[in-house]
Amino acid sequence: MLYILSLLLGASLTLSYAPFSYWAVMPIALTGYLCILHKARLEQAGKLGFCFGLGWFGAGISWVHVSIADFGGLPLAGSIGLMVLLCSYLSLYPMLFSKLAKRYFSPQVWALALPFLWLLCEWARGIFLTGFPWLSIGYSQMQSPLSGWLPVIGEFGVSALLMALCAACAVWLLSKRYLPPIILSVLVYLSGWTLNQHNWVSPTGEPVHIAMVQGNIPQDIRWAPEQDWPTMKKYLELTEAHWDNQVIIWPEAAIPQLEPIAADYLMQLDQEAAENKTGLLTGIVNYNFETRQAYNSIIGVGLKESTDSEGHYHYPQTNRFDKHHLLPIGEFIPMEDWLRGLAPIFDLPMSSFTRGDYQQVNLLANGFHFAPALCFEIAFPRQIRQNLYEDTDFIITVSNDAWFGHSHGPAQHLEIAQVRAKEFGLPVMRSTNNGITAFINADGEIKSRLPQFETGVLSDEIQRVSGTTPYRYIGDLGPWVLTVLAFIIAIRLNRTK
């Protein structure tokens, strides 16, 4: 029964993330699981953590199955098996957390010890096999008062704060002390509400006119060679009525041809953008025929500086960003020689990319500086922070979420972008092939958006800001220092019990 309850509590966490956003589910379910862990025997701890993780990831990233089943070429049994394998791997981290918590620490010091253990396991999940930090618990609080802490300690720190709160509440509830959990919860969420009243950044300069094109190209024809020109023509036609914007953004791999092959098209696009006094950023795949290396890239054409009189594009050029965090299976194949022949999913189009540098220069378009994050790179705040400079105006993230159909994956992706905006106090432009394309203000609120699965152009005025957030300044150092100090205190107290 404990294992089933753990599985169900883990699955319920999905309701706390977008598109549902019932943020209170997270602290309630997490407290419930810690109560189960408290009552369990030591030999049950790891299994309980694994069951909790299976529910958490099985329901939370069920959208992965959509891409595997629809585009992976596997039979249903194979796609389900691969999904179970992925969720089982991710469940190893809550399993490790549960085992360590139960084995080494008295519940009386859980509120001090568990935040560090949780961050340690989540940090590992974010780096092994290039990292998959999706569904980190702090994202669930984007719509809650606790989001006021995001500009101060980031999503990483909010995760630690949640764990400390839930650990304390679990111990009190099992001791039949019902008032302290209520008081502590009110104080913690009230502190977040108070922080939300503070403006860390302020508007500066004139608003910038930006348009983002959502081509809505079906995934099953995106890489069909006969569809190259119809796709490229469609993006041009959609852009025609919006050349009066200062910057235009096309999504990930909007141009389906390899960059060297699309050189003539890009030169024409560069000239047209320059003639209309605008800069254009677009996703494209770059392939170096000499080194045989492919990069998932964003490049700039048209005006680079606002004072330019003509376009700047030539191949190769430096006004580009090459994706660093590649998606396993989708963009690179671990153990490639062995896996390629097993199933079509291991031989998807564009699944042998080379990684770009961890830190790169900002993209320039019409004098504005954009810090890029390509697709799921938006889930890596430490990388984004390393690519923010004093003159960075905006964060841009381009993606193609057509892989995930009508699932809740794109809504979670958008929520992550909202958290990045609030953490760093910078507006975020999210340009996608089929949704959800959106402008996000520096406070994390969505300013405007396009519906999913519709062809359209989203145009808006985006305000630049001055100032910075504490999290942009110190990053994850604050959460690490505080949780390590609490962990040391927990060790000392644990020895005296």
HELIX and SHEET records of a PDB file:
HELIX    1   1 LEU A    2  SER A   12  1                                  11    
HELIX    2   2 LEU A   13  SER A   16  5                                   4    
HELIX    3   3 VAL A   25  LYS A   39  1                                  15    
HELIX    4   4 LEU A   42  GLY A   60  1                                  19    
HELIX    5   5 TRP A   63  PHE A   71  1                                   9    
HELIX    6   6 LEU A   76  TYR A  104  1                                  29    
HELIX    7   7 PRO A  107  VAL A  109  5                                   3    
HELIX    8   8 TRP A  110  ARG A  125  1                                  16    
HELIX    9   9 PHE A  128  THR A  130  5                                   3    
HELIX   10  10 ILE A  137  GLN A  141  5                                   5    
HELIX   11  11 PRO A  145  TRP A  149  5                                   5    
HELIX   12  12 LEU A  150  LEU A  174  1                                  25    
HELIX   13  13 LEU A  179  ASN A  196  1                                  18    
HELIX   14  14 GLN A  219  ILE A  221  5                                   3    
HELIX   15  15 PRO A  225  GLN A  227  5                                   3    
HELIX   16  16 ASP A  228  THR A  239  1                                  12    
HELIX   17  17 GLU A  240  HIS A  242  5                                   3    
HELIX   18  18 ALA A  263  GLU A  275  1                                  13    
HELIX   19  19 GLU A  336  LEU A  339  1                                   4    
HELIX   20  20 PRO A  344  ASP A  347  5                                   4    
HELIX   21  21 CYS A  375  ALA A  379  5                                   5    
HELIX   22  22 PRO A  381  GLN A  386  1                                   6    
HELIX   23  23 ASP A  401  PHE A  404  5                                   4    
HELIX   24  24 GLY A  409  PHE A  424  1                                  16    
HELIX   25  25 PRO A  470  ILE A  474  1                                   5    
HELIX   26  26 LEU A  477  THR A  496  1                                  20    
SHEET    1   A 2 VAL A 201  PRO A 203  0                                        
SHEET    2   A 2 VAL A 465  GLY A 467 -1                                        
SHEET    1   B 5 ILE A 255  LEU A 258  0                                        
SHEET    2   B 5 GLY A 279  ASN A 288  1                                        
SHEET    3   B 5 VAL A 247  ILE A 249  1                                        
SHEET    4   B 5 VAL A 208  GLN A 214  1                                        
SHEET    5   B 5 GLY A 456  ILE A 462 -1                                        
SHEET    1   C 4 ILE A 255  LEU A 258  0                                        
SHEET    2   C 4 GLY A 279  ASN A 288  1                                        
SHEET    3   C 4 GLN A 293  GLY A 302 -1                                        
SHEET    4   C 4 ARG A 320  ASP A 322 -1                                        
SHEET    1   D 6 LEU A 363  ALA A 365  0                                        
SHEET    2   D 6 PHE A 368  LEU A 374 -1                                        
SHEET    3   D 6 PHE A 394  SER A 399  1                                        
SHEET    4   D 6 VAL A 428  THR A 432  1                                        
SHEET    5   D 6 ALA A 438  ILE A 440 -1                                        
SHEET    6   D 6 ILE A 446  ARG A 449 -1                                        
END                                                                             
